[in-house]
Amino acid sequence: MSLTELTAAEVTAIESNSMWPRFLIGPVGLAAQAALAFYWPTGDPLWQVVWTVLAAYVFFCWTSCFHEASHQTICGSRRFSVIVGQVIGTLLFVPYSIYRESHIRHHAYLNKPTDWELWPYSDPQTSLWFRRIFCWLEFPLGVFTTPFAYGRLYFHSGSPLTDSKIRRQIGWEYVAMLITWLVILTTVAVTESWGIFLRAWVIPHWIAGVLQVFRKFTEHLGMKSYDPLLGTRTVMGQTWLTRIACYFNFDIFMHGPHHRHPRASTNQLRDKMAGYQQGNPDLAYPVFPTYWSAIVDMLPAIWNPGVGMNAGAPSPVAEKAQVENFVVDVSREILADSDNETRNNPIELSR
């Protein structure tokens, strides 16, 4: 299993950025699931809707935690991030190691044909109608399409994932996932708890999958630039609701600076984005004050779903380096100059 090689300064920044308050939403989700399971305080449909929405939102937040775990930046202990990621990945049907390997390439080759995480939208060999149908199916069926898309990196004959040790690790994680779910479903069947399982797990999980698809599309769909700051949508919340939602989603809405600096601590991302805006006032960064405004900007792309070349970008040129792990600065370390549209970069803020 690969580990993110962090500098001493990066570890210090991560340790000074306490993630633990974000985990307080976990018990809230468990309480909502318990209320759904046992009809607390009553079985009134209104209560069921309230608890379902709350449980689904907490599940959605755990997908963002899974993302943070793939970067191994939850805390100073990378092993802790791995454990958290393996638990969440098992429950989401996406082995931790395949998500991490796909996500490393997503950062390195954003919006390019080699961005396997954004398949089929990044693949110029897919037809427009195939992308449309896959896109429209993702909204109601994200709990299935997401594991399928990530699984391609492991099962596809053209996969760039050739390291035998990593492939073996992923294989064992798939085995562990199958065994875990066999035990869960057997227990549900033996105890005849299908109603509880449906209310407390299946429905909230399905809704969280819909929210996750909206998040992925809002951050990426229709973006053609290969530059991390210009090729993703960033939400810099101005309202208390957006800021709270961003906080419990591990600041994943600060997507542009996160893509440029995938090893940066989450509490540094807002300042980094503000620094780039001040240093490049002539560049129209896709930064939005609310998540709704970002969604509105994304919606037209649902009819022509694509990124990079499928969104009208020229064919990318060769990168400066082939990447097998997260780097400090994607634009400077990976992108060829002609694929990097950010000019006059401001002085880097401390990491």
N, C-alpha and C positions, 0 to 999 in steps of 0.2 A: 504494500500500500504506500502510495506517495504521500509525503508530508510537505506542507508549504514551508519553505526556508525563509524565515523571518529574521530581519536584522534586530539587534538589541533595541534600537530606537522604536521599531515597529511593535515589538513585544511590550515595551513600556507604554506606548500609546494605547494598545489594546487593553492592557491591565488597568490603565487609568480611566477607561471608558466602561463603567460598570454596566454589564448586561443584565444583572440579576433582577432588577425591577421589571424588566420586560417579561420575565418568566412568571411573574405573578398572575398573568392572564391565564396560565395553565390551570390552576385550581378553579378558576371561574368556569372554564370550559368543562372540567370534570363535574362541577356542580350542576351545570346545565344538562349534561348527559344523564346524571342521576335523576334530575327532575323529570326528564323525558322518559326515562326507564320506568319510574314509579309513579308517574302522573302526579307530581307534587306542584303546587298544593292541591290541585284538582286536575281532572282530565279535560277541563274546558279547552276547546280548540284555540282560544286566544292565548292561553298559557303555553300550549304546545308550539304555537307560532313563535312566541317570544323566546322560549328556550331553544328552539331549533335554529333561529337566526343567530342567537348568541353562540351556540355551540359551533355553528358553521363558520362564524367569523374567527373564533379561536382556532379552529382547524386551519383556516386560511393563514392565520399568523404563524402556525407551525410550519407551513410550507416556506415562509420567509426565514424561519429559524433553520430549516433544512438547507436553504441557500447559504446562510451564514456559516453553517457547519461545514459546507463543502469548501469554503475558503479557510476553514480552521482558525477563525478569528473570533469565536464566541468569548474566549478568555485566553489567558497566557498559556494554558495547557492545550496543545493541539490534539492530544489523545482524547481529551474530554469532548472536543468538537467531533471527533471521529465517532465516539460512542453515541453521542446525541444524534448524529447523522445516520448511523446505522439503525437505530431504533425507529426514527421517523421514516426513513426510507423503506424499511420493512413494512410499516403500516400503510405506506403510500404506493406500494408495488413498484418502487423504483430503487434498486440497490444503490447504496451510498456511493460505492466506488465508480459505478457507471455514470451516476449523476456528476460526480466530481470531474471525471475525465472529460465528459461532454462539456461541462461548464468551463473548464480550463480552455478548451478550444473555442468556446463561444466568446470568451474574453479576447483571446488572441486573434481570432479571425472573424470578428463581428460583421454580420451581414454579407459575408463572402460565401462562395459555394462550399467552402470547407467548414462553415459554421453548422455543424450537425445538429446543434440544439434547436436551431430555427428552421430545420427541415419541416415541410417542403418549401417554405416561403423563401429560403435562401438559395435553393437549387434551381439554376436556370434551365435545367433539363426537364423540369416538371411543367405540365401544361397549365394554362390559366384556369381552365375549368376544374382540373384536379385540385389546384390550390383553393379554389372557391369552395368546392364540396368539402374538402378536408377542414377548411376554416369554419364553415357553417356547422359541421359535425362536432367540432371541438367545443362549441358553446354548451350543448347539452351533454356531451359525452367526454368531457375532459378527463374524467377519472380513468378512461380507457385509452384515449389517444395519447395522453402524456406518457404513460409507461411504454406504449408502443414506440413513440418517437425516440425516447431515450434508449430503448432496447436495440434500436437499429445500430447504434455504435458498437454493440457487442455481437449481434447476430448477422449483420449485413456482410456479404462477401467482400465488399470494397472498403471495409472499415479501416481507418488508419491506426486503430488500436491493435498493435502487434506485440506489445510487451507480454510475454508469457506469464510473468508473475502477476501482473495486474489482471490479465484475463482469468487466471486461476482464482484470484481473489473475488472477482465479479461472479464467477461461476458458483463459488461457495456461498456467496451472498444470495444468489437466486435460490439455491437449495435451502438455506436458512429461512428465506421468505416463504417458500412453499410449505415447509414444515410448520412454521408459525401459523400460517393461515389454515392449514389442515387441522391443527390443534384447536384453533379458535372456532372454526366452523363445526368441527365435531362436538365441541363442548356446547355450542348453541343448539345443535341438533339433539343431543342427548338430553339436555335440560328443557327442550322445547321452548326456547327463548327467542324465537324468530321475530315476534312482535317487538320485544325490547331491542333486539339487534337492529331492526329496521328503523325504529324511532331514534335510538341513541347513537347509532353509528352510520348506517347506510345513507339516510336522508341528509344529515349534516355534512357528511363526507362528499356527497354528490354536489350540494350547494357550494361547498368550499372549492370543488373542482371548477365550477362555473366562474367563481370569483377569481381563481388563479388564472384561468384562460383570459379573462378580461384584463388582468394585470399584465400578463405576457404581451397581449396584443397592444395594450396602451403604451407600453414601453418600447415596442419594436415595430409593429406592423406599419408598413408604408414608409419606413425610414430607409433612405438609400445611401447615405454617407457611410464610409468605413471608419471615419474618425469617431472615437467613443463619445465625445461631447455633442457632436452634431448628428450622430446616427442613432441616438436614443432620446426618448422624451424624459425629461426630469421634472419632478414636481417639488417645488420649494414652497411648502405650505405657508399660507399667510393667515389662515383661520385656526382657531384652537382645535377644531374637529380634525382638520387635515393633519395638523402637527401630532395630535394624539395617535391617529391612525398610522402615521408614518413611524412613530416611536415604537409602537407595539408590533410593527412589521419590520423591525430591525433596520429602519431607514432605507429600505430597498427602493422607495420612491425617488431617492436621490441617485437616479440611475446613471446619468452621464458621468459624473465624477467617480462613481463607483466603478464604472467600466474602464475609465482611464487609469484609476489607481486601485486595482482589485485587492491590494493588501493593506489599504488604508483603514484606519479605525473609523467606524460609522460616524462618530461625533465630529470628524474632521471634514466630512463631505460637503456640508453646507458652506463652510468657509472657503473650501477649494473652488466650488462652483462660483461663489461671489467673486473670488479672485480672478477667475478666468473671464468673467463678464466685465470686470473693471479693466482688465488688461487688454481686452479685445472688444472695445465698444462697437466696432463696425460689424461684428459677427452676430447674426440673429440666432442665438442658441435656442433650441426648442425647450424652453423652460416655462412651466405653467404654475400659476398661484394655487390652483385647486386640482384635485384629481379629476373632477368632472370636466374641467376645461381641456385636460389632456385627452380624456375619452372622446370628447366632441371632435378634437383634431384628428383622432385615429379613425373614427367611424367611416369616412369615405373609403378607407383602404380595405374595408371588408368586401367591397365589390371587386377590388383588384388586389387581393392579398399577396404581398411580396415584400421583400427587403433587398437591399443591394441591387444587383442586376435586374431582378424581377420588379424593382421599383423605379428603374430607369437609370441606374448608375453604370458607368463604364466598367469594363472588365478590370478587376484589381490586378496590381502588379505584384511581383515577388516580395515577400516580407524580408525584413532584415535578418530574422532568425526564426527557426522552427522551435516552437515552445512546447514543453512538456509539463510546465508548472505555472502558477501565477507569478507575474512579474511586478515590479514596482510601478512602472509607468508604461502602459501599452503603447501610446503614441510614439514615445521616444525609443523604446526598445524593440518594437515589432514592426510598426507600420513603415512602409516605404514612404519617402517624402511626398510622392505624388498622390498617395492615399491619405495623407494627413492634411486636412484642410484648416487646422487651427494655426493661426499666425501669431507671431509676437507673443509667445507664451509668457505669462507673468512669472515673476519669481516664485518658485515652489514654496508653498507653505510647509511648515515642519510636519513631518509624519510621525 
